[in-house]
Amino acid sequence: MIGRLNHVAIVVPDLATGTAMYRDTLGATVSAPVDIPEHGVTVVFVELPNTKIELLHPLGDASPIAKFLESNPSGGMHHICYEVEDILAARDKLKADGARVLGDGEPKIGAHGKPVLFLHPKDFCGTLVEIEQV
């Protein structure tokens, strides 16, 4: 069902510092910041030959990422994202197999402009999983 790894998301306390680390220290190509109000985040994507790293920063006080930073003030890995060909079929199979889909269970448009869903970390070895339709 799952395809390739789309990205690994890392919450950063300072987006400019995180961007500089990947761009200047590691020599990666990094996108411009993009605000995604529907998800309460500002993101940049670090382009790698085989995948991406998504740097997340809270957008506003109500951001779910703000709570993550309270518990992890230095930041840290937030989730991994896998590609799926049909997000509704993937959701239905996952639910039938006992996995919990977060939110209302309906896909939302993610940072790449494609439908995404998040899966409960307790069902995936303690890791928050995002699936994205390609």
C-alpha positions as a Markdown table, in Angstrom:
| # | Residue | x | y | z |
|---|---|---|---|---|
| 1 | Met | 0.0 | 0.0 | 0.0 |
| 2 | Ile | 2.7 | 2.6 | 0.9 |
| 3 | Gly | 5.0 | 3.9 | -1.7 |
| 4 | Arg | 8.2 | 5.8 | -1.2 |
| 5 | Leu | 9.2 | 7.9 | 1.7 |
| 6 | Asn | 8.1 | 11.4 | 0.8 |
| 7 | His | 9.7 | 13.3 | 3.8 |
| 8 | Val | 10.8 | 13.3 | 7.4 |
| 9 | Ala | 9.4 | 16.3 | 9.3 |
| 10 | Ile | 11.5 | 18.0 | 12.0 |
| 11 | Val | 10.1 | 20.7 | 14.3 |
| 12 | Val | 12.6 | 23.6 | 14.7 |
| 13 | Pro | 12.4 | 26.4 | 17.3 |
| 14 | Asp | 13.9 | 28.9 | 14.8 |
| 15 | Leu | 13.2 | 28.4 | 11.1 |
| 16 | Ala | 15.9 | 30.7 | 9.9 |
| 17 | Thr | 18.5 | 28.9 | 12.0 |
| 18 | Gly | 17.3 | 25.5 | 10.8 |
| 19 | Thr | 17.3 | 26.7 | 7.2 |
| 20 | Ala | 20.8 | 28.0 | 7.5 |
| 21 | Met | 22.0 | 24.7 | 9.0 |
| 22 | Tyr | 20.8 | 22.7 | 6.1 |
| 23 | Arg | 21.6 | 25.2 | 3.4 |
| 24 | Asp | 24.9 | 26.7 | 4.6 |
| 25 | Thr | 26.4 | 23.9 | 6.8 |
| 26 | Leu | 25.2 | 20.8 | 5.0 |
| 27 | Gly | 25.0 | 22.4 | 1.5 |
| 28 | Ala | 21.4 | 21.4 | 0.7 |
| 29 | Thr | 18.9 | 23.2 | -1.5 |
| 30 | Val | 16.2 | 24.6 | 0.8 |
| 31 | Ser | 12.9 | 26.1 | -0.4 |
| 32 | Ala | 11.5 | 29.5 | 0.7 |
| 33 | Pro | 9.3 | 29.4 | 3.8 |
| 34 | Val | 5.6 | 28.8 | 3.2 |
| 35 | Asp | 2.8 | 29.5 | 5.7 |
| 36 | Ile | 0.1 | 26.8 | 5.9 |
| 37 | Pro | -2.6 | 28.3 | 8.1 |
| 38 | Glu | -4.9 | 25.2 | 7.8 |
| 39 | His | -2.2 | 23.2 | 9.6 |
| 40 | Gly | -0.8 | 26.0 | 11.8 |
| 41 | Val | 2.7 | 25.7 | 10.5 |
| 42 | Thr | 5.4 | 27.5 | 8.4 |
| 43 | Val | 7.4 | 25.0 | 6.4 |
| 44 | Val | 10.6 | 24.8 | 4.4 |
| 45 | Phe | 11.6 | 21.8 | 2.4 |
| 46 | Val | 15.2 | 20.5 | 2.2 |
| 47 | Glu | 15.7 | 18.7 | -1.1 |
| 48 | Leu | 17.7 | 15.5 | -1.0 |
| 49 | Pro | 18.5 | 13.2 | -3.9 |
| 50 | Asn | 16.2 | 10.5 | -2.5 |
| 51 | Thr | 13.6 | 12.3 | -0.3 |
| 52 | Lys | 13.0 | 15.6 | 1.5 |
| 53 | Ile | 13.3 | 17.0 | 5.0 |
| 54 | Glu | 10.4 | 19.2 | 6.1 |
| 55 | Leu | 11.3 | 21.8 | 8.7 |
| 56 | Leu | 8.2 | 22.8 | 10.7 |
| 57 | His | 7.7 | 25.9 | 12.8 |
| 58 | Pro | 4.6 | 27.1 | 14.6 |
| 59 | Leu | 2.3 | 29.6 | 12.8 |
| 60 | Gly | 0.5 | 31.3 | 15.6 |
| 61 | Asp | -0.1 | 30.4 | 19.2 |
| 62 | Ala | -2.8 | 27.8 | 18.4 |
| 63 | Ser | -0.4 | 25.7 | 16.3 |
| 64 | Pro | -0.2 | 22.0 | 17.2 |
| 65 | Ile | 3.6 | 22.4 | 16.7 |
| 66 | Ala | 3.7 | 25.0 | 19.5 |
| 67 | Lys | 2.8 | 22.3 | 22.0 |
| 68 | Phe | 5.4 | 20.0 | 20.6 |
| 69 | Leu | 8.0 | 22.7 | 21.1 |
| 70 | Glu | 6.9 | 23.2 | 24.7 |
| 71 | Ser | 7.8 | 19.5 | 25.4 |
| 72 | Asn | 10.8 | 19.6 | 23.1 |
| 73 | Pro | 12.3 | 23.1 | 23.2 |
| 74 | Ser | 15.3 | 22.1 | 21.0 |
| 75 | Gly | 12.9 | 20.7 | 18.4 |
| 76 | Gly | 13.0 | 17.2 | 17.1 |
| 77 | Met | 11.5 | 14.7 | 14.6 |
| 78 | His | 7.8 | 15.1 | 14.3 |
| 79 | His | 6.5 | 12.7 | 11.7 |
| 80 | Ile | 7.4 | 10.7 | 8.6 |
| 81 | Cys | 5.4 | 10.8 | 5.4 |
| 82 | Tyr | 4.7 | 8.0 | 3.0 |
| 83 | Glu | 3.2 | 8.3 | -0.4 |
| 84 | Val | 0.0 | 6.4 | -1.3 |
| 85 | Glu | -1.7 | 6.2 | -4.7 |
| 86 | Asp | -5.3 | 6.4 | -3.4 |
| 87 | Ile | -5.6 | 8.1 | 0.0 |
| 88 | Leu | -9.2 | 7.0 | 0.5 |
| 89 | Ala | -8.5 | 3.4 | -0.2 |
| 90 | Ala | -5.5 | 3.5 | 2.0 |
| 91 | Arg | -7.5 | 5.2 | 4.8 |
| 92 | Asp | -10.3 | 2.6 | 4.5 |
| 93 | Lys | -7.8 | -0.4 | 4.6 |
| 94 | Leu | -5.9 | 1.1 | 7.6 |
| 95 | Lys | -9.1 | 1.7 | 9.5 |
| 96 | Ala | -10.3 | -1.8 | 8.7 |
| 97 | Asp | -7.0 | -3.1 | 10.1 |
| 98 | Gly | -7.4 | -1.2 | 13.3 |
| 99 | Ala | -5.3 | 1.9 | 12.7 |
| 100 | Arg | -6.6 | 5.2 | 14.0 |
| 101 | Val | -6.8 | 8.1 | 11.6 |
| 102 | Leu | -6.5 | 11.5 | 13.4 |
| 103 | Gly | -8.9 | 14.4 | 13.0 |
| 104 | Asp | -12.2 | 13.8 | 11.3 |
| 105 | Gly | -10.8 | 11.1 | 9.0 |
| 106 | Glu | -11.2 | 13.2 | 5.9 |
| 107 | Pro | -8.1 | 14.2 | 3.9 |
| 108 | Lys | -6.9 | 17.8 | 4.1 |
| 109 | Ile | -4.6 | 19.5 | 1.6 |
| 110 | Gly | -1.0 | 19.4 | 2.8 |
| 111 | Ala | 2.1 | 21.4 | 2.1 |
| 112 | His | 2.6 | 19.9 | -1.4 |
| 113 | Gly | -1.0 | 20.8 | -2.4 |
| 114 | Lys | -2.0 | 17.1 | -2.2 |
| 115 | Pro | -4.4 | 15.3 | 0.1 |
| 116 | Val | -2.9 | 14.1 | 3.4 |
| 117 | Leu | -4.0 | 12.2 | 6.5 |
| 118 | Phe | -2.2 | 11.6 | 9.8 |
| 119 | Leu | -2.2 | 8.2 | 11.7 |
| 120 | His | -2.0 | 7.8 | 15.4 |
| 121 | Pro | 1.6 | 7.2 | 16.7 |
| 122 | Lys | 0.5 | 4.5 | 19.1 |
| 123 | Asp | -0.5 | 2.4 | 16.1 |
| 124 | Phe | 2.9 | 2.8 | 14.4 |
| 125 | Cys | 5.6 | 2.1 | 16.9 |
| 126 | Gly | 5.4 | 5.5 | 18.5 |
| 127 | Thr | 5.8 | 7.4 | 15.3 |
| 128 | Leu | 3.3 | 9.9 | 13.9 |
| 129 | Val | 2.7 | 8.9 | 10.3 |
| 130 | Glu | 1.4 | 11.1 | 7.5 |
| 131 | Ile | 0.2 | 9.6 | 4.2 |
| 132 | Glu | 0.1 | 11.7 | 1.1 |
| 133 | Gln | -1.7 | 10.9 | -2.2 |
| 134 | Val | 0.6 | 11.1 | -5.2 |
